[in-house]
Amino acid sequence: MSESSEPLLSPEETSALLDAMRSGSEMDAVEPLDLTSAERPLRDALGTADAVARPIAETIDKLMLRVTGCSSTTEGLPAEISPYKVVRGAIPQGAAIVSFRAADGSLGIATLGPLLVAFVLDRRMGAPFNKDVPVEARGVLSPLDRRLIEPFAFAVVEQFSKHWCDDPIALQPSAVITQPADLPMLPQFEPLLQLVFRVTPTGMAGDQVVLALSSGIVSRSKGSAARPETTQSAPSLADRTRMVAAIGGTDVDAVAMLGQHHSTVRELISLRAGDVLRLESTPEEPIDVRVGDKTVFRGMPLVRRGNLAVQVSSIVGTAL
């Protein structure tokens, strides 16, 4: 470039560019926190998950001893957050799957690994315990297999519910399934909190029990009650205006009560065409106008332009 060449940017333009670059670097240095992120309550519950892992692991060992007659060692692995798509895709063939729900419909998934399932089934079917014979996972669980593994799977969900919700029946399990495609539909990338346990029967190969929890189940943990609830903001003036307009445009049926007549069933069924029912009121008395079972005003009956009408004489309480 010759000495006579002019700079590409003027001094003012150069200063503006440097200022913009400095401003951008400062903004990028701080990652904004999305308070509405679906993962936030799950991240907050990671500590709770790790805290309850030990008592749940002890409970699984007791279940194993009771169901199989064999002692085991259960280790709770660090809790993690994974999308539903990943959780479902990681379920191995031959595993037993139980979905469970809270009263509000929130979903959880319990998965028993195929080697653990095969070990429990062998013991329930009376197969002898032999450390020298490795457990072989079943590729497909028959209807009989699912019925035999169901009490153990339900007991795992019940004990988890006891430790997580402080209520053993807060989470209701569904029947055992073996295909991830049969699980209830959830958004593929909905985050789930996973509690993973490694269950190892004495002298045998171990396998995993995985409990995957949606945010609704996570919020039911015993520790969640101590966290302050997010308060809802009051509706804006525009919201109030829309609500008033919507309520004001709602149709209601107003019924004018000309009078009443008390009678027995025998008298009613004996009525014939031309008979007269005497009402317990006079034309000079005001009549009630009701909406549903509530009287909203009273008025005098009259004829207006050829139609029966009611002239309002008094308002009873509030309008509705």
ZAVO-864239 format. One line per 3 residues: number of its first residue (from 1); their letters; for each residue x, y, z of N, C-alpha, C. Coordinates in steps of 0.02 Angstrom, whole numbers. Example, Ala and Ser with C-alpha at 12.3 -4.5 7.8 and 13.67 -1.06 7.14 Angstrom:
2
1	as	660/-284/390/615/-225/390/660/-165/390 ~ 642/-112/354/684/-53/357/645/2/394
end
This chain:
320
1	mse	43/-59/0/0/0/0/45/62/0 ~ 31/110/-43/71/170/-49/57/217/9 ~ 103/264/20/94/311/75/34/355/65
4	sse	13/364/2/-44/408/-12/-112/375/-2 ~ -110/307/13/-174/271/21/-209/293/84 ~ -275/301/80/-314/320/137/-332/259/179
7	pll	-339/265/245/-358/208/288/-428/184/270 ~ -440/119/281/-506/90/266/-560/119/311 ~ -543/133/375/-590/161/423/-566/227/449
10	spe	-611/273/457/-593/337/487/-579/328/561 ~ -547/376/594/-536/369/667/-600/360/706 ~ -655/394/686/-719/387/721/-746/316/712
13	ets	-741/290/651/-766/222/637/-725/170/675 ~ -660/180/679/-617/134/716/-635/133/789 ~ -647/191/819/-666/195/890/-733/161/902
16	all	-780/172/857/-846/140/865/-841/64/862 ~ -799/38/816/-791/-34/810/-759/-64/872 ~ -708/-31/899/-675/-55/960/-724/-54/1019
19	dam	-765/-1/1024/-814/2/1078/-864/-55/1073 ~ -887/-70/1012/-935/-124/1002/-905/-192/1021 ~ -840/-202/1003/-807/-265/1019/-799/-272/1094
22	rsg	-781/-217/1129/-775/-222/1202/-842/-236/1234 ~ -894/-204/1210/-961/-215/1237/-983/-287/1227 ~ -970/-314/1168/-990/-383/1153/-953/-433/1196
25	sem	-888/-422/1209/-850/-469/1249/-875/-469/1321 ~ -895/-411/1346/-921/-409/1415/-986/-446/1420 ~ -1029/-440/1370/-1093/-475/1372/-1084/-550/1368
28	dav	-1035/-573/1327/-1025/-644/1319/-993/-676/1380 ~ -961/-634/1423/-925/-662/1480/-972/-688/1533 ~ -1033/-663/1535/-1081/-682/1586/-1137/-721/1553
31	epl	-1147/-783/1573/-1200/-824/1544/-1266/-809/1580 ~ -1317/-785/1544/-1380/-769/1577/-1413/-832/1605 ~ -1444/-825/1663/-1478/-881/1696/-1553/-879/1679
34	dlt	-1576/-930/1646/-1646/-935/1628/-1685/-965/1686 ~ -1721/-922/1723/-1756/-945/1782/-1815/-989/1765 ~ -1837/-989/1703/-1894/-1030/1683/-1872/-1096/1652
37	sae	-1807/-1109/1650/-1782/-1171/1619/-1811/-1231/1654 ~ -1831/-1282/1613/-1859/-1343/1642/-1807/-1382/1681 ~ -1742/-1369/1667/-1690/-1406/1701/-1674/-1378/1770
40	rpl	-1695/-1316/1784/-1674/-1286/1847/-1699/-1324/1908 ~ -1764/-1342/1913/-1785/-1381/1972/-1751/-1448/1977 ~ -1732/-1477/1919/-1696/-1541/1920/-1625/-1531/1947
43	rda	-1593/-1476/1926/-1526/-1462/1952/-1528/-1450/2027 ~ -1580/-1415/2049/-1587/-1401/2121/-1597/-1465/2161 ~ -1624/-1517/2128/-1640/-1580/2163/-1583/-1630/2161
46	lgt	-1527/-1613/2128/-1471/-1661/2124/-1445/-1679/2193 ~ -1441/-1630/2237/-1418/-1644/2305/-1465/-1688/2343 ~ -1531/-1677/2334/-1581/-1719/2366/-1576/-1791/2341
49	ada	-1565/-1798/2275/-1559/-1865/2246/-1500/-1903/2275 ~ -1443/-1869/2281/-1384/-1903/2309/-1395/-1920/2383 ~ -1434/-1877/2418/-1445/-1890/2490/-1490/-1951/2502
52	var	-1540/-1961/2459/-1585/-2018/2469/-1559/-2082/2436 ~ -1504/-2077/2398/-1478/-2136/2363/-1458/-2191/2413 ~ -1428/-2172/2469/-1405/-2223/2516/-1463/-2262/2547
55	pia	-1514/-2230/2575/-1570/-2271/2602/-1606/-2312/2549 ~ -1611/-2286/2488/-1642/-2325/2435/-1600/-2386/2418 ~ -1533/-2377/2416/-1488/-2433/2403/-1495/-2487/2456
58	eti	-1500/-2466/2519/-1509/-2514/2574/-1575/-2552/2566 ~ -1627/-2516/2545/-1692/-2547/2535/-1689/-2599/2478 ~ -1654/-2584/2424/-1648/-2631/2368/-1613/-2694/2391
61	dkl	-1561/-2687/2433/-1527/-2746/2459/-1575/-2790/2501 ~ -1617/-2758/2540/-1665/-2796/2580/-1716/-2832/2534 ~ -1737/-2798/2482/-1784/-2829/2434/-1751/-2889/2400
64	mlr	-1689/-2881/2381/-1654/-2936/2347/-1649/-2996/2393 ~ -1633/-2985/2457/-1626/-3041/2504/-1694/-3075/2515 ~ -1747/-3034/2518/-1813/-3063/2530/-1840/-3101/2470
67	vtg	-1827/-3076/2410/-1855/-3105/2350/-1814/-3163/2324 ~ -1748/-3157/2327/-1704/-3207/2297/-1669/-3252/2348 ~ -1669/-3230/2412/-1632/-3268/2462/-1557/-3259/2457
70	css	-1535/-3210/2417/-1464/-3198/2406/-1448/-3126/2427 ~ -1394/-3118/2462/-1373/-3051/2481/-1343/-3015/2420 ~ -1341/-2950/2424/-1315/-2911/2368/-1286/-2846/2394
73	tte	-1250/-2812/2351/-1221/-2747/2367/-1246/-2697/2316 ~ -1280/-2645/2340/-1307/-2594/2295/-1271/-2529/2306 ~ -1248/-2500/2252/-1211/-2436/2255/-1250/-2383/2217
76	glp	-1260/-2327/2250/-1293/-2271/2217/-1243/-2229/2178 ~ -1253/-2221/2113/-1209/-2181/2072/-1232/-2108/2072 ~ -1188/-2061/2054/-1209/-1990/2054/-1269/-1978/2009
79	aei	-1317/-1939/2035/-1376/-1923/1995/-1357/-1880/1936 ~ -1396/-1884/1882/-1382/-1846/1822/-1447/-1826/1788 ~ -1441/-1780/1741/-1499/-1755/1704/-1489/-1773/1630
82	spy	-1539/-1805/1601/-1535/-1827/1531/-1602/-1814/1497 ~ -1600/-1800/1431/-1664/-1793/1394/-1701/-1860/1392 ~ -1766/-1855/1386/-1808/-1915/1383/-1787/-1961/1325
85	kvv	-1767/-1931/1269/-1746/-1970/1211/-1686/-2014/1229 ~ -1639/-1986/1266/-1579/-2024/1286/-1597/-2078/1336 ~ -1640/-2061/1384/-1661/-2110/1435/-1694/-2170/1402
88	rga	-1740/-2157/1357/-1776/-2211/1324/-1730/-2252/1279 ~ -1684/-2217/1244/-1639/-2252/1199/-1587/-2295/1234 ~ -1575/-2282/1299/-1524/-2319/1336/-1552/-2382/1369
91	ipq	-1617/-2394/1364/-1646/-2453/1396/-1626/-2515/1356 ~ -1592/-2563/1387/-1568/-2621/1350/-1623/-2673/1338 ~ -1613/-2715/1289/-1660/-2769/1275/-1659/-2819/1333
94	gaa	-1718/-2842/1352/-1724/-2889/1407/-1734/-2855/1474 ~ -1736/-2788/1476/-1748/-2752/1538/-1823/-2753/1554 ~ -1839/-2743/1618/-1909/-2735/1639/-1920/-2661/1652
97	ivs	-1973/-2634/1623/-1988/-2562/1627/-2055/-2552/1661 ~ -2055/-2507/1710/-2117/-2490/1745/-2124/-2414/1745 ~ -2177/-2388/1717/-2191/-2316/1723/-2235/-2306/1784
100	fra	-2227/-2249/1817/-2267/-2234/1876/-2286/-2160/1874 ~ -2342/-2145/1906/-2368/-2076/1903/-2388/-2052/1972 ~ -2382/-1987/1982/-2407/-1954/2042/-2481/-1937/2031
103	adg	-2513/-1910/2082/-2584/-1895/2077/-2598/-1842/2024 ~ -2550/-1797/2011/-2560/-1745/1960/-2542/-1768/1890 ~ -2525/-1833/1882/-2508/-1859/1816/-2435/-1857/1798
106	slg	-2393/-1828/1842/-2322/-1825/1827/-2293/-1895/1820 ~ -2246/-1903/1773/-2222/-1969/1754/-2153/-1983/1781 ~ -2143/-2047/1799/-2077/-2073/1815/-2068/-2141/1783
109	iat	-2006/-2162/1774/-1992/-2226/1741/-1940/-2264/1783 ~ -1956/-2326/1799/-1908/-2370/1833/-1887/-2425/1784 ~ -1821/-2436/1778/-1795/-2487/1733/-1750/-2535/1772
112	lgp	-1764/-2600/1766/-1722/-2651/1796/-1681/-2683/1740 ~ -1615/-2683/1748/-1571/-2709/1696/-1584/-2782/1681 ~ -1567/-2805/1619/-1583/-2874/1598/-1550/-2928/1640
115	llv	-1487/-2917/1663/-1454/-2968/1704/-1487/-2973/1773 ~ -1506/-2916/1800/-1541/-2916/1865/-1609/-2950/1858 ~ -1644/-2935/1804/-1709/-2967/1792/-1702/-3043/1787
118	afv	-1652/-3066/1748/-1641/-3138/1740/-1624/-3170/1806 ~ -1583/-3137/1848/-1564/-3165/1913/-1626/-3173/1957 ~ -1668/-3120/1961/-1728/-3123/2004/-1776/-3177/1978
121	ldr	-1784/-3181/1912/-1830/-3231/1883/-1805/-3302/1897 ~ -1741/-3313/1890/-1714/-3380/1904/-1728/-3401/1976 ~ -1717/-3354/2023/-1729/-3371/2093/-1804/-3382/2106
124	rmg	-1847/-3342/2075/-1919/-3350/2086/-1945/-3414/2055 ~ -1912/-3438/2003/-1933/-3501/1972/-1901/-3562/2005 ~ -1862/-3551/2058/-1833/-3606/2095/-1767/-3631/2070
127	apf	-1735/-3595/2024/-1670/-3616/1999/-1619/-3613/2056 ~ -1574/-3662/2062/-1525/-3661/2116/-1474/-3605/2106 ~ -1450/-3579/2162/-1401/-3525/2159/-1332/-3556/2149
130	nkd	-1300/-3539/2093/-1236/-3568/2076/-1190/-3512/2052 ~ -1139/-3497/2092/-1093/-3443/2074/-1052/-3459/2012 ~ -1045/-3523/1997/-1003/-3543/1940/-1040/-3538/1873
133	vpv	-1106/-3530/1875/-1145/-3526/1814/-1166/-3453/1803 ~ -1141/-3419/1752/-1158/-3349/1742/-1232/-3341/1724 ~ -1260/-3286/1745/-1330/-3270/1729/-1334/-3247/1656
136	ear	-1381/-3274/1620/-1391/-3254/1551/-1456/-3214/1545 ~ -1449/-3156/1516/-1507/-3112/1508/-1556/-3142/1457 ~ -1620/-3132/1469/-1671/-3153/1422/-1680/-3099/1369
139	gvl	-1679/-3120/1307/-1689/-3071/1254/-1759/-3041/1255 ~ -1808/-3083/1270/-1878/-3062/1271/-1910/-3089/1335 ~ -1948/-3046/1368/-1984/-3068/1428/-2054/-3091/1409
142	spl	-2071/-3152/1427/-2137/-3179/1414/-2188/-3149/1462 ~ -2253/-3157/1447/-2303/-3133/1495/-2294/-3162/1565 ~ -2272/-3226/1569/-2259/-3255/1635/-2199/-3221/1669
145	drr	-2147/-3207/1630/-2089/-3171/1658/-2110/-3103/1686 ~ -2153/-3068/1650/-2173/-3002/1672/-2214/-3006/1736 ~ -2256/-3057/1742/-2296/-3065/1803/-2251/-3083/1862
148	lie	-2199/-3122/1850/-2155/-3142/1905/-2110/-3086/1928 ~ -2089/-3043/1882/-2044/-2988/1901/-2083/-2928/1929 ~ -2149/-2926/1916/-2189/-2868/1934/-2188/-2852/2009
151	pfa	-2196/-2902/2055/-2194/-2884/2127/-2129/-2851/2148 ~ -2073/-2876/2121/-2008/-2846/2138/-2004/-2775/2111 ~ -2025/-2765/2048/-2022/-2698/2018/-2068/-2650/2055
154	fav	-2129/-2672/2073/-2175/-2629/2110/-2146/-2611/2179 ~ -2112/-2660/2210/-2083/-2647/2276/-2028/-2594/2272 ~ -1990/-2594/2217/-1939/-2542/2207/-1971/-2474/2202
157	veq	-2026/-2469/2163/-2061/-2405/2156/-2091/-2383/2223 ~ -2120/-2430/2260/-2150/-2414/2324/-2098/-2387/2373 ~ -2040/-2420/2377/-1989/-2398/2423/-1959/-2331/2401
160	fsk	-1952/-2321/2336/-1928/-2256/2313/-1978/-2202/2332 ~ -2043/-2216/2323/-2095/-2167/2341/-2092/-2151/2415 ~ -2078/-2201/2455/-2074/-2190/2528/-2017/-2143/2546
163	hwc	-1959/-2152/2515/-1901/-2111/2532/-1903/-2043/2498 ~ -1931/-2041/2437/-1931/-1978/2400/-1989/-1933/2420 ~ -2049/-1961/2425/-2109/-1922/2438/-2133/-1928/2511
166	ddp	-2100/-1970/2550/-2122/-1984/2619/-2191/-2015/2620 ~ -2208/-2050/2566/-2274/-2082/2560/-2266/-2142/2512 ~ -2272/-2204/2537/-2260/-2262/2494/-2311/-2270/2438
169	ial	-2369/-2238/2443/-2419/-2246/2390/-2429/-2182/2350 ~ -2384/-2134/2356/-2390/-2072/2318/-2379/-2082/2244 ~ -2341/-2134/2226/-2325/-2148/2156/-2355/-2216/2138
172	qps	-2399/-2217/2089/-2434/-2278/2070/-2404/-2308/2006 ~ -2379/-2370/2010/-2347/-2401/1952/-2397/-2431/1903 ~ -2376/-2436/1840/-2415/-2471/1789/-2384/-2539/1778
175	avi	-2417/-2580/1736/-2393/-2648/1723/-2324/-2647/1691 ~ -2286/-2700/1704/-2219/-2706/1675/-2223/-2713/1599 ~ -2180/-2676/1565/-2174/-2681/1492/-2101/-2695/1476
178	tqp	-2088/-2713/1414/-2019/-2729/1394/-1995/-2687/1336 ~ -2039/-2651/1302/-2020/-2612/1244/-2023/-2537/1260 ~ -1969/-2500/1252/-1971/-2428/1265/-2024/-2392/1223
181	adl	-2040/-2419/1165/-2091/-2387/1122/-2160/-2387/1155 ~ -2171/-2432/1205/-2235/-2435/1239/-2240/-2386/1297 ~ -2187/-2348/1311/-2189/-2298/1365/-2236/-2241/1346
184	pml	-2264/-2206/1396/-2305/-2147/1380/-2264/-2096/1342 ~ -2298/-2058/1300/-2264/-2009/1258/-2245/-1948/1298 ~ -2183/-1926/1288/-2157/-1864/1317/-2118/-1828/1263
187	pqf	-2110/-1762/1268/-2066/-1727/1221/-1996/-1758/1222 ~ -1966/-1768/1165/-1903/-1804/1160/-1848/-1773/1202 ~ -1849/-1706/1207/-1794/-1672/1242/-1815/-1647/1311
190	epl	-1870/-1673/1338/-1888/-1654/1406/-1837/-1683/1454 ~ -1808/-1641/1497/-1756/-1667/1542/-1785/-1709/1598 ~ -1750/-1763/1615/-1770/-1807/1670/-1711/-1814/1718
193	lql	-1727/-1817/1782/-1677/-1829/1834/-1670/-1904/1843 ~ -1608/-1930/1836/-1596/-2001/1840/-1559/-2019/1905 ~ -1587/-2067/1942/-1554/-2098/1998/-1533/-2168/1976
196	vfr	-1469/-2182/1978/-1443/-2245/1952/-1411/-2285/2009 ~ -1429/-2349/2013/-1403/-2394/2064/-1372/-2455/2031 ~ -1314/-2474/2055/-1280/-2534/2031/-1292/-2590/2082
199	vtp	-1330/-2641/2062/-1349/-2696/2107/-1306/-2757/2088 ~ -1268/-2782/2137/-1224/-2839/2125/-1238/-2894/2174 ~ -1273/-2948/2153/-1281/-3006/2197/-1213/-3037/2214
202	tgm	-1208/-3064/2274/-1145/-3093/2296/-1120/-3146/2247 ~ -1060/-3136/2221/-1030/-3185/2176/-1056/-3183/2105 ~ -1099/-3136/2089/-1129/-3134/2022/-1113/-3067/1989
205	agd	-1127/-3063/1924/-1119/-3000/1888/-1174/-2952/1908 ~ -1159/-2888/1911/-1208/-2838/1931/-1244/-2807/1872 ~ -1295/-2769/1888/-1334/-2733/1837/-1367/-2673/1870
208	qvv	-1399/-2632/1829/-1423/-2567/1854/-1499/-2566/1865 ~ -1518/-2525/1914/-1587/-2503/1923/-1586/-2427/1912 ~ -1626/-2404/1865/-1627/-2333/1847/-1696/-2305/1861
211	lal	-1698/-2249/1896/-1761/-2214/1909/-1756/-2145/1876 ~ -1797/-2134/1825/-1797/-2071/1788/-1859/-2031/1806 ~ -1850/-1968/1828/-1905/-1929/1856/-1917/-1866/1816
214	ssg	-1979/-1852/1800/-1997/-1788/1770/-1998/-1735/1825 ~ -2002/-1672/1804/-1999/-1617/1853/-2057/-1620/1903 ~ -2115/-1646/1881/-2171/-1652/1927/-2158/-1700/1984
217	ivs	-2124/-1757/1969/-2105/-1804/2022/-2050/-1773/2065 ~ -2003/-1739/2033/-1948/-1708/2070/-1975/-1659/2122 ~ -2026/-1621/2104/-2053/-1571/2150/-2088/-1601/2210
220	rsk	-2101/-1666/2209/-2135/-1699/2265/-2086/-1725/2317 ~ -2022/-1711/2309/-1973/-1735/2358/-1986/-1703/2426 ~ -1964/-1737/2479/-1976/-1712/2547/-1944/-1644/2558
223	gsa	-1888/-1632/2525/-1854/-1569/2536/-1883/-1511/2497 ~ -1926/-1526/2448/-1951/-1471/2405/-1998/-1426/2442 ~ -2031/-1451/2496/-2079/-1408/2532/-2044/-1350/2566
226	arp	-1979/-1357/2580/-1943/-1304/2614/-1926/-1246/2567 ~ -1928/-1257/2502/-1912/-1205/2455/-1972/-1160/2446 ~ -1962/-1094/2446/-2018/-1048/2437/-2050/-1057/2369
229	ett	-2115/-1056/2368/-2151/-1062/2305/-2150/-996/2267 ~ -2147/-1001/2202/-2149/-942/2160/-2218/-910/2162 ~ -2221/-847/2181/-2285/-813/2186/-2307/-790/2116
232	qsa	-2370/-795/2103/-2396/-773/2039/-2412/-699/2042 ~ -2394/-663/1989/-2407/-592/1986/-2482/-580/1975 ~ -2505/-522/2000/-2575/-504/1992/-2589/-489/1918
235	psl	-2651/-503/1896/-2666/-490/1825/-2662/-416/1809 ~ -2641/-401/1749/-2635/-331/1728/-2705/-302/1714 ~ -2707/-236/1703/-2770/-203/1688/-2800/-230/1623
238	adr	-2757/-244/1574/-2782/-272/1511/-2811/-342/1522 ~ -2778/-382/1565/-2805/-449/1580/-2873/-444/1614 ~ -2877/-398/1662/-2942/-388/1697/-2997/-367/1648
241	trm	-2979/-323/1603/-3029/-300/1554/-3053/-357/1511 ~ -3007/-400/1489/-3027/-458/1448/-3070/-507/1488 ~ -3052/-517/1552/-3091/-563/1593/-3162/-536/1605
244	vaa	-3166/-471/1618/-3232/-440/1629/-3274/-445/1565 ~ -3242/-434/1507/-3279/-438/1444/-3302/-509/1431 ~ -3258/-559/1447/-3277/-629/1436/-3334/-649/1481
247	igg	-3330/-629/1545/-3384/-646/1592/-3448/-611/1574 ~ -3441/-546/1555/-3501/-508/1537/-3537/-535/1476 ~ -3501/-569/1431/-3532/-596/1371/-3557/-666/1378
250	tdv	-3554/-694/1439/-3576/-763/1449/-3652/-767/1452 ~ -3682/-816/1419/-3754/-825/1419/-3776/-861/1483 ~ -3831/-837/1513/-3862/-869/1571/-3937/-873/1559
253	dav	-3970/-920/1591/-4042/-928/1586/-4074/-899/1649 ~ -4115/-846/1640/-4153/-817/1696/-4224/-845/1694 ~ -4246/-873/1751/-4312/-905/1756/-4356/-866/1803
256	aml	-4414/-844/1779/-4462/-808/1820/-4509/-859/1853 ~ -4514/-858/1920/-4555/-904/1957/-4623/-872/1972 ~ -4675/-891/1934/-4741/-861/1943/-4772/-881/2009
259	gqh	-4755/-939/2035/-4783/-962/2098/-4767/-1035/2109 ~ -4789/-1062/2166/-4777/-1131/2184/-4842/-1165/2202 ~ -4842/-1230/2193/-4900/-1271/2211/-4876/-1336/2242
262	hst	-4897/-1350/2302/-4878/-1411/2337/-4933/-1463/2328 ~ -4912/-1523/2310/-4960/-1575/2295/-4930/-1643/2312 ~ -4972/-1693/2318/-4949/-1761/2328/-4938/-1795/2260
265	vre	-4902/-1850/2261/-4890/-1887/2200/-4956/-1912/2170 ~ -5002/-1936/2215/-5066/-1961/2191/-5106/-1906/2155 ~ -5104/-1845/2182/-5140/-1790/2149/-5109/-1772/2082
268	lis	-5043/-1775/2078/-5010/-1758/2015/-5026/-1808/1959 ~ -5023/-1873/1975/-5035/-1923/1923/-5109/-1928/1904 ~ -5153/-1897/1945/-5224/-1898/1929/-5246/-1838/1888
271	lra	-5200/-1791/1874/-5218/-1731/1836/-5237/-1749/1764 ~ -5286/-1713/1738/-5308/-1722/1669/-5308/-1655/1634 ~ -5311/-1656/1567/-5313/-1594/1529/-5374/-1553/1550
274	gdv	-5364/-1489/1563/-5418/-1444/1585/-5418/-1431/1659 ~ -5384/-1473/1699/-5380/-1462/1771/-5340/-1399/1785 ~ -5353/-1368/1842/-5321/-1304/1861/-5279/-1316/1924
277	lrl	-5216/-1292/1921/-5173/-1293/1980/-5172/-1224/2011 ~ -5186/-1221/2075/-5189/-1157/2110/-5119/-1141/2138 ~ -5091/-1084/2117/-5025/-1063/2141/-5032/-1024/2206
280	est	-4983/-1030/2249/-4985/-998/2314/-4958/-927/2309 ~ -4987/-887/2264/-4968/-817/2256/-5025/-781/2221 ~ -5022/-714/2224/-5074/-673/2193/-5042/-629/2140
283	pee	-5081/-605/2091/-5052/-563/2038/-5020/-499/2064 ~ -5039/-477/2125/-5011/-415/2151/-4944/-425/2185 ~ -4923/-488/2196/-4860/-501/2230/-4803/-503/2179
286	pid	-4744/-477/2199/-4685/-482/2154/-4664/-555/2147 ~ -4635/-571/2090/-4612/-639/2078/-4535/-640/2078 ~ -4507/-699/2093/-4434/-707/2093/-4409/-723/2023
289	vrv	-4352/-694/2007/-4316/-712/1945/-4250/-743/1967 ~ -4238/-806/1946/-4181/-844/1970/-4133/-860/1913 ~ -4070/-865/1931/-4018/-892/1887/-3990/-953/1924
292	gdk	-4003/-1012/1897/-3986/-1073/1933/-4032/-1079/1993 ~ -4004/-1087/2052/-4044/-1092/2113/-4040/-1029/2155 ~ -4016/-974/2125/-4007/-911/2162/-4053/-858/2136
295	tvf	-4092/-826/2180/-4136/-770/2161/-4093/-707/2153 ~ -4096/-675/2094/-4054/-617/2081/-4095/-551/2085 ~ -4159/-553/2069/-4201/-494/2080/-4274/-515/2081
298	rgm	-4317/-468/2102/-4390/-478/2104/-4423/-424/2062 ~ -4482/-441/2035/-4517/-394/1993/-4590/-411/1986 ~ -4627/-364/1953/-4699/-373/1943/-4712/-400/1873
301	plv	-4754/-451/1866/-4770/-477/1799/-4814/-428/1761 ~ -4803/-423/1696/-4844/-380/1653/-4837/-404/1581 ~ -4874/-371/1537/-4872/-386/1466/-4841/-327/1430
304	rrg	-4788/-339/1391/-4754/-285/1355/-4748/-305/1282 ~ -4782/-267/1239/-4781/-279/1166/-4803/-350/1149 ~ -4853/-373/1183/-4881/-438/1169/-4846/-496/1202
307	nla	-4791/-484/1240/-4755/-537/1274/-4759/-530/1349 ~ -4759/-586/1384/-4753/-584/1457/-4686/-554/1475 ~ -4684/-513/1527/-4623/-479/1548/-4623/-471/1623
310	vqv	-4567/-450/1650/-4559/-437/1721/-4527/-369/1729 ~ -4558/-325/1767/-4531/-259/1781/-4493/-263/1848 ~ -4428/-251/1847/-4386/-259/1906/-4407/-209/1959
313	ssi	-4419/-236/2019/-4437/-193/2075/-4384/-191/2129 ~ -4344/-243/2135/-4290/-244/2186/-4236/-293/2165 ~ -4174/-276/2185/-4116/-320/2173/-4103/-358/2237
316	vgt	-4094/-422/2231/-4081/-465/2289/-4006/-477/2294 ~ -3973/-446/2342/-3901/-455/2351/-3863/-432/2289 ~ -3808/-467/2274/-3770/-452/2213/-3803/-486/2154
319	al	-3788/-462/2096/-3821/-488/2036/-3808/-562/2027 ~ -3744/-584/2032/-3728/-655/2024/-3677/-675/2076
end
